[in-house]
Amino acid sequence: MKNLQHIAIIFWLFIGISAQAQVQKPISWTAKLEKDQVVVGSTVDIIFSATIDGDWYLYSSDFDPNLGPMVTTFKFTPNSSYELVGGIKPIGAKKKYDPIWEGEYTYFKRKAEFRQTVRVLNERFNVVANVTYQVCTDLDGRCIPLEDDFAIGGADVKVIPATNGQMAEIRATAPPTEAITTGELAPAADTTMVAASNKPAPVQEAPILFNTEPVGTTGESLAGFMIAAFISGLLALLTPCVFPMIPMTVSFFIRKSQSRAQAIGKGVIFGFSIVSIYMVIGIVFSLIFGADAANLLATHWLPNVLFFLIFFIFALSFFGMFDIVLPASLTTKIDSQADRGGLMGIFFMALTLAVVSFSCTGPIVGTVLVEAAGGSLFKPALGMFAFSLAFALPFALFAIFPSLLSGLPKSGGWLNVVKVMLGFIELALAFKFLSVADQVYHWGLLNRPIFIAIWIAIALTAGIYLLGKIRLPHDSPVESIGVPRFLAAIVAFAFVIYLLPGMFGAPLAALSGYLPPQTTHDFDLVSLIRQSAGTGSVNAGTIPQNVKYGDKFKLPHGLKGYFDYKEALAAAKKENKPLFIDFTGHGCVNCRKMEANVWSKPEVLQRLQNDYIILALYVDDPTELPESEWVVSKYDGKVKKTIGKINADLQITKFNNNAQPYYVLLGHDELPLVTPVAYDENVDNFIRFLDAGKANFRAKLAKN
């Protein structure tokens, strides 16, 4: 019976590993000449096209290679039949600013195209090219470095010899061949062609052309955004412009209806009308700007500064400095249509409500639309749907259950308190937009401590206001405050206390999407404490100072480890510990997220420090190794010459997986102790993974 149980466990373990470990290639490439007939001496474009699976994206070639993500790089093997003219050109790449990398990058989704101009030198025209690149997905955080080879020309193209007159004309009009340079961002390369020989030809790399335009931020999840929009709709109900309208509108339906069923019908139609009005606003926003333009609006420095000013003005309006209203003539004209009766009359009643309440709802609606910028094409419409659903809900609900109206609190000064508190939120969000522009252009106006200090001041002032110690223009005199207001003040002060450690370097992980990056911190006490304690790593003393590639790579949080498989395995055997392998990459966003949000936890750090020998293998590092260290892949038969390609090949051949992050716990027999795991920010899951690997390692030792 026990044997059967053991067989079953092994079977399911095998199934689990097989299901998770797989080599993926969510992209396919083609290469062709722009025309199938060329003249010797003329120039022609080589078109490299890629089809990318729907949930994946490809990093482009025209951003700083030192930023972090792996830049798409084309290399051409020189021969006497052609020469490069200029550099590789990405066509229609999208742009984003990423706070993790603290810079802008370009990328493609679904379709990608690159073009390289070459001059045809003789009738034996043929081009051999190689492309190295990285594709990633936001669904589960995987990133995969890949490469492809191309052969262009030969029998696939007709080469026409040039006449003397044509050659003279070509020489007179053709621009000089451009040198391959990338300014200060990459070394120059020689474009001189060499004749083919028995010795392998040197590789000619196309130049990387840099785009200096500022670009956008990554957005939050669609579900989270819609929940936030729904909550915004509920908050809009609690403003002085809207809340008093609820009993008035519902009472009107009841009085004008001949039966309760008719009143319910009118209330439901009124609610649907509100939803449709705001949905139209979202759809129009989507059609005017689209997903790409919305992304530019959300992240370019100019609209971000504009959004900062708009939100600042919204906040002043909520504080009572002035009211933002639509023209009275428009309100009167729409209101007059509400008397028509029937369905159109109900619709215009809803439109009147939207117009009359604009001074309170306008800033909230604007906030939702701005937050939708940079998302999918339908994100603004979905945001307006969620907002208006919450906004319309009480009108339909109270029409169905009119007895609930008696339970509504009376209008009064508390409504203005809600409005003022929304003003504090608008003010805090205003600085978020200014921070985006500041990060893109490195103005240095809002580093991390200054930004946190501003938010502390806003939250502290909000708490004092809730206690009645500050009175704004439309506030009623405060003799005492109610329990809800008192509890809200406690929340505000608690937020201040949460923010305070951030002034001294605490990561404040819950706000990481809003705060400037940690590297902008002037005084990082957390880092200083870690440095004063040496490395903070219990196992640091057992690891040599001069580990292989230790000058190129570092582990986070003061951890010490290795960056070469053979060296780390030898150390694991010497220390009698299992091996923790981190297949990672410079351009792997979710690798950084795992390090920041999971590895940083004390209970995880303690296990990594004490229980394992850590090995970080970067699969996208371009450092070329001496010929004696090159590896011939058992997977594709190609020679792997760089650190990144050798590590990527190790992951594929040994673990049948090519995505990052990917974590493997290995015994001294070089077999996984448990099923490897990928991106998962659940700390408890990661701890269970580490503990299971340790337990299985000890069980193997005891058995042996």
C-alpha positions as CSV (number, residue, x, y, z in Angstrom):
1,M,0.0,0.0,0.0
2,K,2.8,2.4,0.9
3,N,4.5,1.6,-2.4
4,L,1.3,2.6,-4.2
5,Q,1.1,5.8,-2.3
6,H,4.7,6.6,-3.1
7,I,4.0,5.9,-6.8
8,A,1.0,8.2,-6.7
9,I,3.0,11.0,-5.1
10,I,5.8,10.7,-7.7
11,F,3.1,10.6,-10.5
12,W,1.4,13.8,-9.4
13,L,4.8,15.5,-8.7
14,F,5.8,14.6,-12.3
15,I,2.5,15.9,-13.6
16,G,2.9,19.1,-11.7
17,I,6.5,19.7,-12.9
18,S,5.5,18.8,-16.5
19,A,2.5,21.2,-16.4
20,Q,4.5,24.1,-15.2
21,A,7.9,23.5,-16.9
22,Q,7.6,24.2,-20.6
23,V,9.6,26.1,-23.2
24,Q,7.5,28.9,-24.5
25,K,7.9,31.1,-27.6
26,P,4.9,33.4,-27.8
27,I,6.3,35.1,-30.9
28,S,7.1,34.3,-34.5
29,W,9.3,36.2,-37.0
30,T,9.6,36.6,-40.7
31,A,12.1,38.6,-42.8
32,K,11.9,39.8,-46.4
33,L,13.0,42.5,-48.7
34,E,10.6,45.3,-49.5
35,K,10.8,44.4,-53.2
36,D,11.8,41.1,-54.9
37,Q,13.9,42.8,-57.6
38,V,16.9,45.1,-56.8
39,V,19.7,46.8,-58.8
40,V,23.3,46.5,-57.8
41,G,24.4,49.7,-56.2
42,S,20.9,50.6,-55.0
43,T,19.5,50.5,-51.5
44,V,16.6,48.4,-50.2
45,D,14.9,47.8,-46.9
46,I,14.9,44.5,-45.1
47,I,11.6,44.2,-43.2
48,F,11.6,42.1,-40.0
49,S,8.1,41.4,-38.8
50,A,6.9,39.7,-35.7
51,T,3.6,38.3,-34.6
52,I,3.2,38.4,-30.8
53,D,0.6,36.4,-28.8
54,G,-2.2,38.5,-27.4
55,D,-1.1,38.8,-23.7
56,W,2.6,39.3,-24.4
57,Y,4.7,42.3,-25.5
58,L,8.1,42.7,-27.1
59,Y,10.7,45.3,-26.0
60,S,11.8,47.5,-28.9
61,S,15.3,48.6,-30.0
62,D,15.2,52.4,-29.4
63,F,15.6,53.0,-25.7
64,D,18.6,53.1,-23.4
65,P,20.0,49.6,-23.0
66,N,21.3,50.5,-19.6
67,L,17.7,51.1,-18.4
68,G,17.1,47.5,-17.5
69,P,14.8,45.7,-20.0
70,M,16.5,43.8,-22.7
71,V,16.7,45.9,-25.9
72,T,15.9,44.1,-29.2
73,T,19.2,43.9,-31.0
74,F,19.9,42.9,-34.6
75,K,23.3,41.7,-35.6
76,F,24.4,41.2,-39.3
77,T,27.2,39.0,-40.4
78,P,29.2,41.1,-42.9
79,N,30.1,39.9,-46.4
80,S,31.0,41.5,-49.7
81,S,27.5,41.5,-51.2
82,Y,26.0,44.3,-49.1
83,E,26.6,47.1,-46.6
84,L,24.4,48.6,-43.9
85,V,23.0,52.1,-44.4
86,G,22.1,53.6,-41.1
87,G,20.6,51.6,-38.3
88,I,17.7,49.4,-37.4
89,K,14.4,51.4,-37.3
90,P,11.4,50.2,-35.2
91,I,8.1,51.1,-36.9
92,G,5.2,52.3,-34.7
93,A,6.6,51.2,-31.3
94,K,4.5,52.3,-28.2
95,K,6.0,54.1,-25.3
96,K,5.8,53.9,-21.5
97,Y,7.5,55.2,-18.4
98,D,8.1,52.6,-15.8
99,P,8.7,53.7,-12.2
100,I,10.6,50.5,-11.4
101,W,13.2,51.2,-14.1
102,E,12.9,55.0,-13.5
103,G,12.8,55.6,-17.2
104,E,11.1,55.2,-20.5
105,Y,11.1,52.3,-22.8
106,T,9.4,51.3,-26.1
107,Y,7.5,48.1,-26.9
108,F,5.2,46.3,-29.3
109,K,2.0,44.4,-28.8
110,R,0.5,41.8,-31.2
111,K,2.5,43.1,-34.2
112,A,6.1,44.4,-34.5
113,E,8.1,45.7,-37.5
114,F,11.7,46.7,-37.8
115,R,13.5,47.9,-40.9
116,Q,17.1,47.9,-41.9
117,T,18.4,49.7,-45.1
118,V,21.2,48.0,-47.0
119,R,23.1,48.8,-50.1
120,V,23.4,46.0,-52.7
121,L,27.0,45.6,-53.7
122,N,27.0,42.7,-56.2
123,E,24.8,40.0,-57.7
124,R,25.6,37.4,-55.0
125,F,23.5,39.6,-52.6
126,N,22.6,37.7,-49.4
127,V,22.3,38.8,-45.7
128,V,22.5,36.7,-42.6
129,A,21.1,38.3,-39.5
130,N,20.4,37.4,-35.9
131,V,18.0,39.1,-33.5
132,T,18.1,38.8,-29.7
133,Y,15.1,40.1,-27.7
134,Q,12.8,39.7,-24.7
135,V,9.0,39.2,-24.5
136,C,7.0,39.6,-21.3
137,T,3.5,39.3,-20.1
138,D,1.7,41.1,-17.3
139,L,-0.7,38.3,-16.7
140,D,1.7,36.3,-14.5
141,G,4.9,38.4,-14.7
142,R,6.9,36.0,-17.0
143,C,9.7,37.4,-19.2
144,I,11.5,35.3,-21.8
145,P,14.7,36.2,-23.6
146,L,14.9,34.6,-27.1
147,E,16.8,34.8,-30.4
148,D,16.2,34.1,-34.1
149,D,18.3,33.8,-37.2
150,F,17.4,35.0,-40.7
151,A,18.8,34.5,-44.2
152,I,17.7,37.1,-46.7
153,G,18.4,37.2,-50.4
154,G,20.0,34.4,-52.5
155,A,17.5,32.7,-54.8
156,D,14.6,34.6,-53.3
157,V,15.5,37.9,-54.9
158,K,16.4,38.9,-58.4
159,V,19.5,41.1,-58.6
160,I,19.9,43.2,-61.7
161,P,23.4,44.4,-62.7
162,A,23.7,48.1,-62.9
163,T,24.7,49.9,-66.1
164,N,27.5,52.4,-66.0
165,G,25.0,55.3,-66.1
166,Q,23.0,53.8,-63.3
167,M,26.1,53.4,-61.2
168,A,27.2,56.9,-61.8
169,E,23.7,58.2,-60.8
170,I,23.7,56.0,-57.7
171,R,27.1,57.2,-56.6
172,A,26.0,60.8,-57.1
173,T,22.7,60.6,-55.2
174,A,23.4,57.9,-52.6
175,P,24.0,59.2,-49.0
176,P,27.3,58.1,-47.3
177,T,27.1,55.0,-45.2
178,E,26.4,55.9,-41.6
179,A,28.8,55.0,-38.9
180,I,27.3,52.7,-36.2
181,T,27.2,54.8,-33.0
182,T,24.9,55.3,-30.1
183,G,26.4,58.4,-28.5
184,E,27.3,57.8,-24.9
185,L,24.9,55.0,-24.5
186,A,26.7,52.2,-26.4
187,P,30.1,51.7,-28.0
188,A,30.7,52.5,-31.6
189,A,31.1,49.7,-34.1
190,D,32.9,49.5,-37.4
191,T,30.6,49.2,-40.5
192,T,33.4,48.0,-42.8
193,M,32.4,44.9,-44.7
194,V,34.9,42.0,-44.9
195,A,35.1,39.3,-47.5
196,A,33.9,35.8,-46.7
197,S,36.7,33.4,-45.7
198,N,37.2,30.1,-43.8
199,K,37.6,32.1,-40.6
200,P,34.2,33.1,-39.1
201,A,33.3,36.7,-40.0
202,P,33.0,39.2,-37.3
203,V,29.5,40.2,-36.4
204,Q,28.3,43.7,-37.4
205,E,25.7,45.2,-35.0
206,A,23.1,47.6,-36.2
207,P,23.1,50.9,-34.3
208,I,20.5,51.5,-31.6
209,L,18.7,54.7,-32.3
210,F,17.4,56.4,-29.1
211,N,14.1,58.2,-28.7
212,T,14.3,60.9,-26.1
213,E,10.5,61.6,-25.9
214,P,9.0,61.1,-22.4
215,V,6.7,58.2,-22.1
216,G,4.1,56.5,-20.0
217,T,3.3,54.6,-16.8
218,T,2.0,51.2,-16.3
219,G,-1.6,51.1,-15.0
220,E,-3.4,49.3,-12.3
221,S,-5.5,46.2,-12.8
222,L,-8.8,46.8,-14.6
223,A,-10.8,45.2,-11.7
224,G,-9.1,47.3,-9.1
225,F,-9.8,50.4,-11.2
226,M,-13.5,49.6,-11.6
227,I,-13.8,49.0,-7.8
228,A,-12.2,52.4,-7.2
229,A,-14.5,54.0,-9.8
230,F,-17.5,52.4,-8.0
231,I,-16.4,53.8,-4.7
232,S,-16.0,57.2,-6.3
233,G,-19.6,57.0,-7.4
234,L,-20.7,56.3,-3.9
235,L,-18.7,59.2,-2.6
236,A,-20.3,61.5,-5.2
237,L,-23.6,60.7,-3.6
238,L,-22.5,62.1,-0.3
239,T,-21.9,65.6,-1.6
240,P,-24.1,68.7,-1.0
241,C,-25.1,68.8,-4.7
242,V,-26.4,65.2,-4.9
243,F,-27.5,63.9,-1.6
244,P,-30.5,66.3,-1.1
245,M,-31.6,65.3,-4.7
246,I,-32.2,61.6,-3.7
247,P,-35.4,62.0,-1.6
248,M,-36.7,64.8,-3.8
249,T,-36.3,62.8,-7.0
250,V,-37.8,59.6,-5.6
251,S,-40.7,61.4,-4.0
252,F,-41.4,63.0,-7.4
253,F,-41.6,59.6,-9.1
254,I,-44.0,58.3,-6.3
255,R,-46.3,61.4,-6.6
256,K,-46.5,61.4,-10.4
257,S,-47.1,57.6,-10.6
258,Q,-50.5,56.0,-10.6
259,S,-49.2,52.8,-8.9
260,R,-46.2,51.6,-7.0
261,A,-45.2,49.4,-10.0
262,Q,-45.1,52.6,-12.2
263,A,-43.0,54.4,-9.6
264,I,-40.5,51.5,-9.5
265,G,-40.4,51.5,-13.3
266,K,-39.6,55.2,-13.5
267,G,-36.9,54.9,-10.8
268,V,-35.3,52.0,-12.7
269,I,-35.4,53.9,-16.0
270,F,-34.0,57.0,-14.2
271,G,-31.1,54.9,-13.0
272,F,-30.4,53.4,-16.4
273,S,-30.5,56.9,-17.9
274,I,-27.8,58.1,-15.5
275,V,-25.7,55.0,-16.4
276,S,-26.1,55.7,-20.1
277,I,-25.2,59.4,-19.8
278,Y,-21.9,58.7,-18.0
279,M,-21.2,55.7,-20.3
280,V,-21.5,58.0,-23.3
281,I,-19.0,60.3,-21.7
282,G,-16.5,57.4,-21.3
283,I,-17.1,56.2,-24.8
284,V,-16.6,59.6,-26.3
285,F,-13.4,59.9,-24.3
286,S,-12.2,56.5,-25.6
287,L,-13.1,57.4,-29.3
288,I,-11.4,60.8,-29.1
289,F,-8.2,59.7,-27.5
290,G,-7.9,55.9,-27.9
291,A,-5.7,53.7,-25.8
292,D,-2.4,55.0,-27.1
293,A,-3.3,58.7,-27.0
294,A,-4.7,58.2,-23.5
295,N,-1.4,56.7,-22.5
296,L,0.4,59.7,-23.8
297,L,-2.0,62.1,-22.0
298,A,-1.4,60.2,-18.8
299,T,2.4,60.2,-18.9
300,H,3.8,62.9,-21.0
301,W,5.2,65.7,-18.8
302,L,3.0,68.4,-20.3
303,P,-0.4,66.8,-19.7
304,N,0.8,65.6,-16.3
305,V,1.6,69.2,-15.3
306,L,-1.8,70.2,-16.7
307,F,-3.5,67.4,-14.6
308,F,-1.6,68.6,-11.5
309,L,-3.1,72.1,-12.1
310,I,-6.6,70.8,-12.8
311,F,-6.6,68.6,-9.7
312,F,-5.2,71.5,-7.6
313,I,-8.1,73.7,-8.8
314,F,-10.6,70.9,-8.1
315,A,-9.2,70.7,-4.6
316,L,-9.6,74.5,-4.1
317,S,-13.2,74.2,-5.3
318,F,-14.0,71.4,-2.9
319,F,-12.4,73.5,-0.1
320,G,-15.0,76.2,-0.9
321,M,-12.8,78.8,-2.6
322,F,-15.2,78.9,-5.6
323,D,-17.7,76.7,-7.4
324,I,-17.2,75.0,-10.8
325,V,-20.5,75.2,-12.6
326,L,-21.8,74.8,-16.2
327,P,-23.5,77.7,-17.9
328,A,-27.0,78.5,-16.4
329,S,-28.5,78.7,-19.9
330,L,-27.5,75.0,-20.5
331,T,-29.0,73.9,-17.2
332,T,-32.3,75.8,-17.9
333,K,-32.6,74.4,-21.4
334,I,-32.1,70.8,-20.3
335,D,-34.4,71.2,-17.3
336,S,-37.2,72.4,-19.5
337,Q,-37.1,69.2,-21.5
338,A,-37.7,67.2,-18.3
339,D,-41.3,68.3,-18.3
340,R,-42.1,66.5,-21.5
341,G,-43.1,63.3,-19.7
342,G,-42.7,59.7,-20.8
343,L,-39.3,58.1,-21.2
344,M,-37.7,61.2,-22.7
345,G,-38.8,63.3,-19.8
346,I,-37.2,60.8,-17.3
347,F,-34.0,60.8,-19.4
348,F,-33.8,64.6,-19.3
349,M,-34.5,64.5,-15.5
350,A,-31.3,62.3,-15.2
351,L,-29.4,64.7,-17.5
352,T,-30.5,67.6,-15.4
353,L,-29.2,65.9,-12.3
354,A,-25.9,65.3,-14.0
355,V,-25.6,69.0,-15.0
356,V,-26.8,70.5,-11.8
357,S,-24.5,68.3,-9.7
358,F,-21.5,69.0,-11.9
359,S,-19.8,71.3,-9.4
360,C,-19.5,68.3,-7.0
361,T,-19.3,65.4,-9.5
362,G,-17.2,67.0,-12.2
363,P,-13.9,66.8,-10.3
364,I,-14.7,63.1,-9.4
365,V,-15.6,62.2,-12.9
366,G,-12.5,64.0,-14.2
367,T,-10.4,61.9,-11.7
368,V,-11.8,58.6,-13.0
369,L,-11.2,59.6,-16.6
370,V,-7.7,60.7,-16.0
371,E,-6.9,57.5,-14.0
372,A,-8.3,55.6,-17.0
373,A,-5.8,57.2,-19.3
374,G,-3.1,54.8,-20.3
375,G,-5.3,51.7,-20.0
376,S,-7.1,49.8,-22.7
377,L,-9.4,51.5,-25.3
378,F,-12.5,50.6,-23.2
379,K,-11.1,51.5,-19.8
380,P,-12.7,55.0,-19.7
381,A,-16.1,53.6,-20.6
382,L,-15.8,50.8,-18.0
383,G,-14.8,53.4,-15.4
384,M,-17.8,55.5,-16.2
385,F,-20.0,52.4,-16.0
386,A,-18.8,51.5,-12.5
387,F,-19.0,55.2,-11.3
388,S,-22.5,55.7,-12.7
389,L,-23.8,52.3,-11.4
390,A,-23.0,53.4,-7.9
391,F,-24.3,56.9,-8.5
392,A,-27.6,55.6,-9.9
393,L,-28.1,52.7,-7.4
394,P,-29.9,54.7,-4.6
395,F,-32.4,56.3,-7.0
396,A,-33.6,52.9,-8.3
397,L,-33.3,51.3,-4.8
398,F,-35.4,53.9,-3.0
399,A,-38.0,53.9,-5.8
400,I,-38.4,50.1,-5.2
401,F,-38.3,50.4,-1.4
402,P,-39.6,54.0,-0.6
403,S,-39.9,53.2,3.1
404,L,-36.1,53.2,3.3
405,L,-36.1,57.0,2.7
406,S,-37.0,57.6,6.3
407,G,-33.7,56.0,7.3
408,L,-31.6,58.5,5.3
409,P,-29.7,61.0,7.4
410,K,-30.8,64.6,7.1
411,S,-28.9,67.0,5.0
412,G,-26.6,69.4,6.9
413,G,-23.0,70.5,7.5
414,W,-21.7,66.9,7.3
415,L,-22.2,67.0,3.5
416,N,-19.7,69.8,3.2
417,V,-17.3,67.8,5.4
418,V,-17.5,65.0,2.8
419,K,-16.8,67.5,0.0
420,V,-13.8,69.0,1.8
421,M,-12.4,65.5,2.4
422,L,-12.7,64.8,-1.3
423,G,-10.7,68.0,-1.7
424,F,-7.9,66.6,0.4
425,I,-7.9,63.4,-1.8
426,E,-7.8,65.6,-5.0
427,L,-4.9,67.5,-3.6
428,A,-2.9,64.4,-2.8
429,L,-3.6,63.0,-6.3
430,A,-2.4,66.3,-7.8
431,F,1.1,65.7,-6.6
432,K,1.1,62.2,-8.0
433,F,0.8,63.6,-11.5
434,L,3.5,66.2,-10.9
435,S,5.7,63.4,-9.6
436,V,5.3,61.5,-12.9
437,A,6.6,64.5,-14.9
438,D,9.4,65.0,-12.4
439,Q,10.6,61.5,-12.7
440,V,10.6,61.5,-16.5
441,Y,12.6,64.7,-16.8
442,H,14.6,64.4,-13.6
443,W,13.7,67.9,-12.4
444,G,14.4,66.9,-8.8
445,L,11.4,68.8,-7.5
446,L,9.7,65.8,-5.8
447,N,12.1,63.2,-4.5
448,R,10.7,60.5,-2.3
449,P,11.0,62.3,1.1
450,I,9.6,65.6,-0.2
451,F,6.6,63.7,-1.7
452,I,6.0,61.8,1.5
453,A,6.3,65.0,3.6
454,I,3.6,66.6,1.4
455,W,1.2,63.7,1.9
456,I,1.9,63.7,5.6
457,A,1.0,67.4,5.7
458,I,-2.2,66.8,3.8
459,A,-3.3,63.8,5.9
460,L,-2.4,65.6,9.2
461,T,-4.4,68.7,8.1
462,A,-7.3,66.5,7.1
463,G,-7.3,64.8,10.6
464,I,-7.2,68.2,12.4
465,Y,-10.0,69.4,10.1
466,L,-12.2,66.4,11.0
467,L,-11.7,67.2,14.7
468,G,-13.2,70.6,14.0
469,K,-10.1,72.6,14.7
470,I,-10.1,74.1,11.2
471,R,-13.2,75.8,9.6
472,L,-13.5,76.4,5.9
473,P,-15.9,78.9,4.1
474,H,-19.0,76.6,3.8
475,D,-18.6,74.8,7.1
476,S,-21.2,75.0,9.8
477,P,-20.1,75.9,13.4
478,V,-18.8,72.8,15.2
479,E,-19.8,72.4,18.9
480,S,-19.2,68.6,18.9
481,I,-18.3,66.0,16.3
482,G,-20.1,62.7,15.7
483,V,-18.5,59.2,16.1
484,P,-18.1,58.7,12.3
485,R,-16.2,61.9,11.9
486,F,-14.1,61.1,15.0
487,L,-13.3,57.6,13.5
488,A,-12.4,59.3,10.2
489,A,-9.9,61.5,12.0
490,I,-8.3,58.4,13.6
491,V,-7.9,56.9,10.1
492,A,-6.2,60.2,8.8
493,F,-3.8,60.2,11.8
494,A,-3.1,56.5,11.3
495,F,-2.2,57.2,7.7
496,V,0.2,59.9,8.9
497,I,1.9,57.3,11.3
498,Y,2.1,54.8,8.4
499,L,3.9,57.4,6.2
500,L,6.4,58.6,8.8
501,P,8.8,55.6,8.6
502,G,8.9,56.4,4.8
503,M,10.8,59.6,5.6
504,F,13.7,57.4,6.8
505,G,13.7,54.8,4.0
506,A,10.9,52.4,4.9
507,P,9.6,50.9,1.6
508,L,5.8,51.6,2.2
509,A,5.0,48.7,-0.1
510,A,1.2,49.5,-0.1
511,L,1.9,52.8,-1.8
512,S,4.7,51.8,-4.1
513,G,2.6,52.6,-7.2
514,Y,2.2,56.2,-6.1
515,L,5.5,57.2,-4.5
516,P,8.7,58.2,-6.3
517,P,11.3,55.4,-6.4
518,Q,13.4,54.5,-3.4
519,T,16.6,55.6,-5.2
520,T,15.5,59.2,-4.9
521,H,15.6,59.1,-1.1
522,D,18.1,61.5,0.5
523,F,18.4,59.7,3.9
524,D,17.7,56.0,3.7
525,L,18.1,54.9,7.3
526,V,17.1,51.3,6.6
527,S,19.9,51.0,4.1
528,L,22.4,52.6,6.5
529,I,21.4,50.2,9.3
530,R,21.9,47.3,7.0
531,Q,25.3,48.6,5.9
532,S,26.4,49.2,9.5
533,A,25.5,45.6,10.3
534,G,27.8,44.4,7.5
535,T,25.5,42.8,5.0
536,G,22.8,41.7,7.4
537,S,23.3,38.2,6.1
538,V,23.9,35.3,8.5
539,N,25.7,33.3,5.8
540,A,27.8,36.1,4.5
541,G,31.0,34.9,6.2
542,T,30.9,31.6,4.3
543,I,30.9,33.2,0.9
544,P,34.2,34.4,-0.7
545,Q,34.5,38.1,-1.5
546,N,35.6,37.4,-5.1
547,V,32.9,35.1,-6.4
548,K,32.7,34.7,-10.2
549,Y,30.9,37.6,-11.8
550,G,30.5,39.3,-8.4
551,D,31.8,42.5,-10.0
552,K,28.8,42.5,-12.4
553,F,25.8,41.3,-10.3
554,K,24.5,42.0,-6.8
555,L,21.8,40.3,-4.7
556,P,19.1,42.5,-3.0
557,H,18.7,43.2,0.7
558,G,22.4,42.6,1.6
559,L,22.1,38.9,0.6
560,K,25.3,37.2,-0.5
561,G,25.5,34.4,-3.1
562,Y,26.8,33.2,-6.4
563,F,26.3,33.9,-10.0
564,D,27.8,30.9,-11.7
565,Y,26.1,27.5,-11.6
566,K,29.2,25.3,-11.1
567,E,30.7,27.5,-8.4
568,A,27.4,27.7,-6.5
569,L,26.8,23.9,-6.7
570,A,30.3,23.3,-5.3
571,A,29.6,25.7,-2.4
572,A,26.3,24.0,-1.7
573,K,28.0,20.6,-1.4
574,K,30.8,22.1,0.8
575,E,28.3,23.9,3.1
576,N,25.9,20.9,3.0
577,K,23.0,23.1,2.0
578,P,20.5,23.0,-0.8
579,L,20.8,25.4,-3.7
580,F,18.2,28.2,-4.3
581,I,18.4,29.1,-8.0
582,D,16.9,32.4,-9.1
583,F,16.5,32.6,-12.9
584,T,16.2,36.3,-13.3
585,G,17.0,39.2,-15.7
586,H,18.0,42.8,-15.8
587,G,14.8,43.5,-17.7
588,C,12.4,41.4,-15.6
589,V,10.0,43.8,-13.9
590,N,8.3,41.0,-11.9
591,C,11.7,39.7,-10.7
592,R,12.2,43.2,-9.0
593,K,8.6,43.0,-7.6
594,M,9.3,39.6,-6.0
595,E,12.5,40.9,-4.5
596,A,10.8,44.0,-3.2
597,N,7.6,42.5,-1.9
598,V,8.5,38.9,-1.0
599,W,12.2,38.5,-0.5
600,S,12.2,41.6,1.7
601,K,10.0,40.0,4.4
602,P,12.1,39.0,7.5
603,E,10.8,35.5,7.5
604,V,11.8,35.0,3.8
605,L,15.2,36.7,4.3
606,Q,16.0,34.5,7.3
607,R,15.3,31.3,5.3
608,L,17.3,32.5,2.3
609,Q,20.2,33.6,4.5
610,N,20.4,30.5,6.7
611,D,18.9,27.5,4.8
612,Y,20.2,27.9,1.2
613,I,23.1,28.8,-1.0
614,I,21.7,31.5,-3.3
615,L,22.4,31.4,-7.0
616,A,21.2,34.2,-9.3
617,L,21.4,33.5,-13.0
618,Y,20.8,36.4,-15.3
619,V,19.4,35.2,-18.6
620,D,19.6,38.5,-20.4
621,D,23.1,39.7,-19.6
622,P,25.0,40.5,-22.8
623,T,28.6,40.0,-21.5
624,E,30.5,37.9,-24.0
625,L,32.7,35.2,-22.4
626,P,36.1,33.9,-23.5
627,E,35.9,31.2,-26.2
628,S,36.9,28.5,-23.7
629,E,33.7,29.1,-21.8
630,W,31.3,29.0,-24.8
631,V,28.6,26.3,-24.7
632,V,27.1,24.4,-27.5
633,S,23.4,24.0,-26.7
634,K,21.8,20.6,-26.5
635,Y,18.5,22.3,-27.2
636,D,19.1,24.1,-30.5
637,G,22.7,23.2,-31.3
638,K,23.8,26.9,-31.3
639,V,26.9,28.2,-29.7
640,K,26.1,30.3,-26.6
641,K,28.7,32.9,-26.0
642,T,27.3,35.3,-23.4
643,I,26.5,35.0,-19.7
644,G,22.8,35.5,-20.5
645,K,22.5,33.0,-23.3
646,I,24.4,30.3,-21.3
647,N,22.1,30.8,-18.3
648,A,19.0,30.8,-20.5
649,D,20.1,27.6,-22.2
650,L,20.8,26.0,-18.7
651,Q,17.2,26.8,-17.7
652,I,15.8,25.3,-20.9
653,T,17.9,22.2,-21.1
654,K,17.8,21.4,-17.4
655,F,14.3,22.5,-16.3
656,N,12.4,22.7,-19.6
657,N,11.4,26.3,-18.9
658,N,12.4,29.7,-20.3
659,A,10.3,32.3,-18.4
660,Q,11.4,34.5,-15.6
661,P,11.2,34.8,-12.7
662,Y,11.7,31.1,-12.0
663,Y,12.8,29.7,-8.7
664,V,14.3,26.2,-8.4
665,L,15.4,24.4,-5.2
666,L,18.1,21.9,-6.0
667,G,19.7,19.1,-4.1
668,H,23.3,17.9,-4.5
669,D,22.1,15.4,-7.1
670,E,21.1,18.4,-9.2
671,L,17.4,17.4,-9.1
672,P,14.6,19.7,-8.0
673,L,13.6,19.1,-4.3
674,V,10.1,20.4,-5.0
675,T,8.2,21.7,-8.0
676,P,9.8,25.0,-9.1
677,V,7.7,28.2,-8.8
678,A,7.3,31.3,-10.8
679,Y,5.9,34.8,-10.1
680,D,3.7,34.8,-7.0
681,E,3.6,37.7,-4.5
682,N,1.9,35.6,-1.8
683,V,4.5,35.5,0.9
684,D,3.0,32.5,2.7
685,N,3.2,30.4,-0.6
686,F,6.9,31.3,-1.0
687,I,7.7,30.4,2.6
688,R,6.0,27.0,2.2
689,F,8.0,26.5,-1.0
690,L,11.3,27.2,0.9
691,D,10.3,25.1,3.9
692,A,9.3,22.1,1.7
693,G,12.6,22.3,-0.1
694,K,14.6,22.3,3.1
695,A,12.5,19.4,4.6
696,N,13.0,17.3,1.4
697,F,16.7,18.1,1.4
698,R,17.1,16.9,5.0
699,A,15.0,13.7,4.2
700,K,17.4,12.9,1.4
701,L,20.4,13.4,3.6
702,A,18.9,11.1,6.3
703,K,18.1,8.5,3.7
704,N,21.7,8.5,2.3
